Amino acid sequence: LAELPPRFDAHVQLRHRSAPVPAHVTLTEGRARIELDGPFVGVAPGQAAVIYDGPRVLGGGWITA
Protein backbone atom coordinates (compact mmCIF):
# COMPACT_ATOMS: atom_id res chain seq x y z
CA LEU A 1 0.00 0.00 0.00
CA ALA A 2 3.04 2.30 0.19
CA GLU A 3 2.65 3.51 -3.42
CA LEU A 4 -0.99 4.60 -2.97
CA PRO A 5 -2.21 8.09 -2.08
CA PRO A 6 -3.31 8.62 1.54
CA ARG A 7 -7.00 8.73 0.49
CA PHE A 8 -8.62 7.01 -2.49
CA ASP A 9 -11.78 5.29 -3.70
CA ALA A 10 -11.79 1.53 -4.19
CA HIS A 11 -13.97 -1.56 -3.82
CA VAL A 12 -13.83 -3.63 -0.64
CA GLN A 13 -14.87 -7.24 -0.15
CA LEU A 14 -15.98 -7.97 3.41
CA ARG A 15 -17.34 -11.50 3.19
CA HIS A 16 -16.03 -14.51 1.30
CA ARG A 17 -19.06 -14.82 -0.97
CA SER A 18 -20.07 -11.15 -1.16
CA ALA A 19 -19.30 -8.91 -4.10
CA PRO A 20 -16.88 -6.03 -3.48
CA VAL A 21 -18.67 -2.76 -2.59
CA PRO A 22 -17.61 0.87 -3.24
CA ALA A 23 -15.71 2.52 -0.40
CA HIS A 24 -13.41 5.39 0.56
CA VAL A 25 -10.06 4.27 1.97
CA THR A 26 -7.77 6.41 4.16
CA LEU A 27 -4.24 5.16 4.92
CA THR A 28 -2.45 6.24 8.10
CA GLU A 29 0.52 4.69 9.91
CA GLY A 30 0.24 1.27 8.28
CA ARG A 31 -3.52 1.03 8.81
CA ALA A 32 -6.51 1.55 6.54
CA ARG A 33 -9.77 3.20 7.53
CA ILE A 34 -12.56 2.01 5.25
CA GLU A 35 -15.81 3.94 4.88
CA LEU A 36 -18.41 2.12 2.80
CA ASP A 37 -20.57 4.12 0.39
CA GLY A 38 -23.68 2.38 1.67
CA PRO A 39 -24.93 0.04 4.39
CA PHE A 40 -23.54 -3.49 4.72
CA VAL A 41 -25.08 -5.95 7.18
CA GLY A 42 -22.92 -8.20 9.31
CA VAL A 43 -19.53 -6.47 9.49
CA ALA A 44 -17.71 -7.55 12.66
CA PRO A 45 -14.23 -7.37 14.21
CA GLY A 46 -12.09 -10.35 13.24
CA GLN A 47 -13.39 -10.57 9.69
CA ALA A 48 -11.14 -9.93 6.72
CA ALA A 49 -11.41 -6.93 4.40
CA VAL A 50 -9.78 -6.96 0.96
CA ILE A 51 -9.28 -3.72 -1.01
CA TYR A 52 -9.53 -3.90 -4.82
CA ASP A 53 -8.89 -1.63 -7.79
CA GLY A 54 -10.81 -3.55 -10.43
CA PRO A 55 -9.30 -7.06 -10.48
CA ARG A 56 -6.10 -5.91 -8.74
CA VAL A 57 -5.77 -6.55 -5.00
CA LEU A 58 -4.36 -3.44 -3.30
CA GLY A 59 -4.24 -4.84 0.22
CA GLY A 60 -6.22 -6.30 3.04
CA GLY A 61 -6.35 -6.98 6.72
CA TRP A 62 -8.50 -7.82 9.70
CA ILE A 63 -11.39 -5.62 10.83
CA THR A 64 -10.74 -4.25 14.33
CA ALA A 65 -13.68 -1.91 14.91
C-alpha positions as a Markdown table, in Angstrom:
| # | Residue | x | y | z |
|---|---|---|---|---|
| 1 | Leu | 0.0 | 0.0 | 0.0 |
| 2 | Ala | 3.0 | 2.3 | 0.2 |
| 3 | Glu | 2.6 | 3.5 | -3.4 |
| 4 | Leu | -1.0 | 4.6 | -3.0 |
| 5 | Pro | -2.2 | 8.1 | -2.1 |
| 6 | Pro | -3.3 | 8.6 | 1.5 |
| 7 | Arg | -7.0 | 8.7 | 0.5 |
| 8 | Phe | -8.6 | 7.0 | -2.5 |
| 9 | Asp | -11.8 | 5.3 | -3.7 |
| 10 | Ala | -11.8 | 1.5 | -4.2 |
| 11 | His | -14.0 | -1.6 | -3.8 |
| 12 | Val | -13.8 | -3.6 | -0.6 |
| 13 | Gln | -14.9 | -7.2 | -0.1 |
| 14 | Leu | -16.0 | -8.0 | 3.4 |
| 15 | Arg | -17.3 | -11.5 | 3.2 |
| 16 | His | -16.0 | -14.5 | 1.3 |
| 17 | Arg | -19.1 | -14.8 | -1.0 |
| 18 | Ser | -20.1 | -11.2 | -1.2 |
| 19 | Ala | -19.3 | -8.9 | -4.1 |
| 20 | Pro | -16.9 | -6.0 | -3.5 |
| 21 | Val | -18.7 | -2.8 | -2.6 |
| 22 | Pro | -17.6 | 0.9 | -3.2 |
| 23 | Ala | -15.7 | 2.5 | -0.4 |
| 24 | His | -13.4 | 5.4 | 0.6 |
| 25 | Val | -10.1 | 4.3 | 2.0 |
| 26 | Thr | -7.8 | 6.4 | 4.2 |
| 27 | Leu | -4.2 | 5.2 | 4.9 |
| 28 | Thr | -2.4 | 6.2 | 8.1 |
| 29 | Glu | 0.5 | 4.7 | 9.9 |
| 30 | Gly | 0.2 | 1.3 | 8.3 |
| 31 | Arg | -3.5 | 1.0 | 8.8 |
| 32 | Ala | -6.5 | 1.5 | 6.5 |
| 33 | Arg | -9.8 | 3.2 | 7.5 |
| 34 | Ile | -12.6 | 2.0 | 5.2 |
| 35 | Glu | -15.8 | 3.9 | 4.9 |
| 36 | Leu | -18.4 | 2.1 | 2.8 |
| 37 | Asp | -20.6 | 4.1 | 0.4 |
| 38 | Gly | -23.7 | 2.4 | 1.7 |
| 39 | Pro | -24.9 | 0.0 | 4.4 |
| 40 | Phe | -23.5 | -3.5 | 4.7 |
| 41 | Val | -25.1 | -5.9 | 7.2 |
| 42 | Gly | -22.9 | -8.2 | 9.3 |
| 43 | Val | -19.5 | -6.5 | 9.5 |
| 44 | Ala | -17.7 | -7.5 | 12.7 |
| 45 | Pro | -14.2 | -7.4 | 14.2 |
| 46 | Gly | -12.1 | -10.3 | 13.2 |
| 47 | Gln | -13.4 | -10.6 | 9.7 |
| 48 | Ala | -11.1 | -9.9 | 6.7 |
| 49 | Ala | -11.4 | -6.9 | 4.4 |
| 50 | Val | -9.8 | -7.0 | 1.0 |
| 51 | Ile | -9.3 | -3.7 | -1.0 |
| 52 | Tyr | -9.5 | -3.9 | -4.8 |
| 53 | Asp | -8.9 | -1.6 | -7.8 |
| 54 | Gly | -10.8 | -3.6 | -10.4 |
| 55 | Pro | -9.3 | -7.1 | -10.5 |
| 56 | Arg | -6.1 | -5.9 | -8.7 |
| 57 | Val | -5.8 | -6.6 | -5.0 |
| 58 | Leu | -4.4 | -3.4 | -3.3 |
| 59 | Gly | -4.2 | -4.8 | 0.2 |
| 60 | Gly | -6.2 | -6.3 | 3.0 |
| 61 | Gly | -6.3 | -7.0 | 6.7 |
| 62 | Trp | -8.5 | -7.8 | 9.7 |
| 63 | Ile | -11.4 | -5.6 | 10.8 |
| 64 | Thr | -10.7 | -4.3 | 14.3 |
| 65 | Ala | -13.7 | -1.9 | 14.9 |
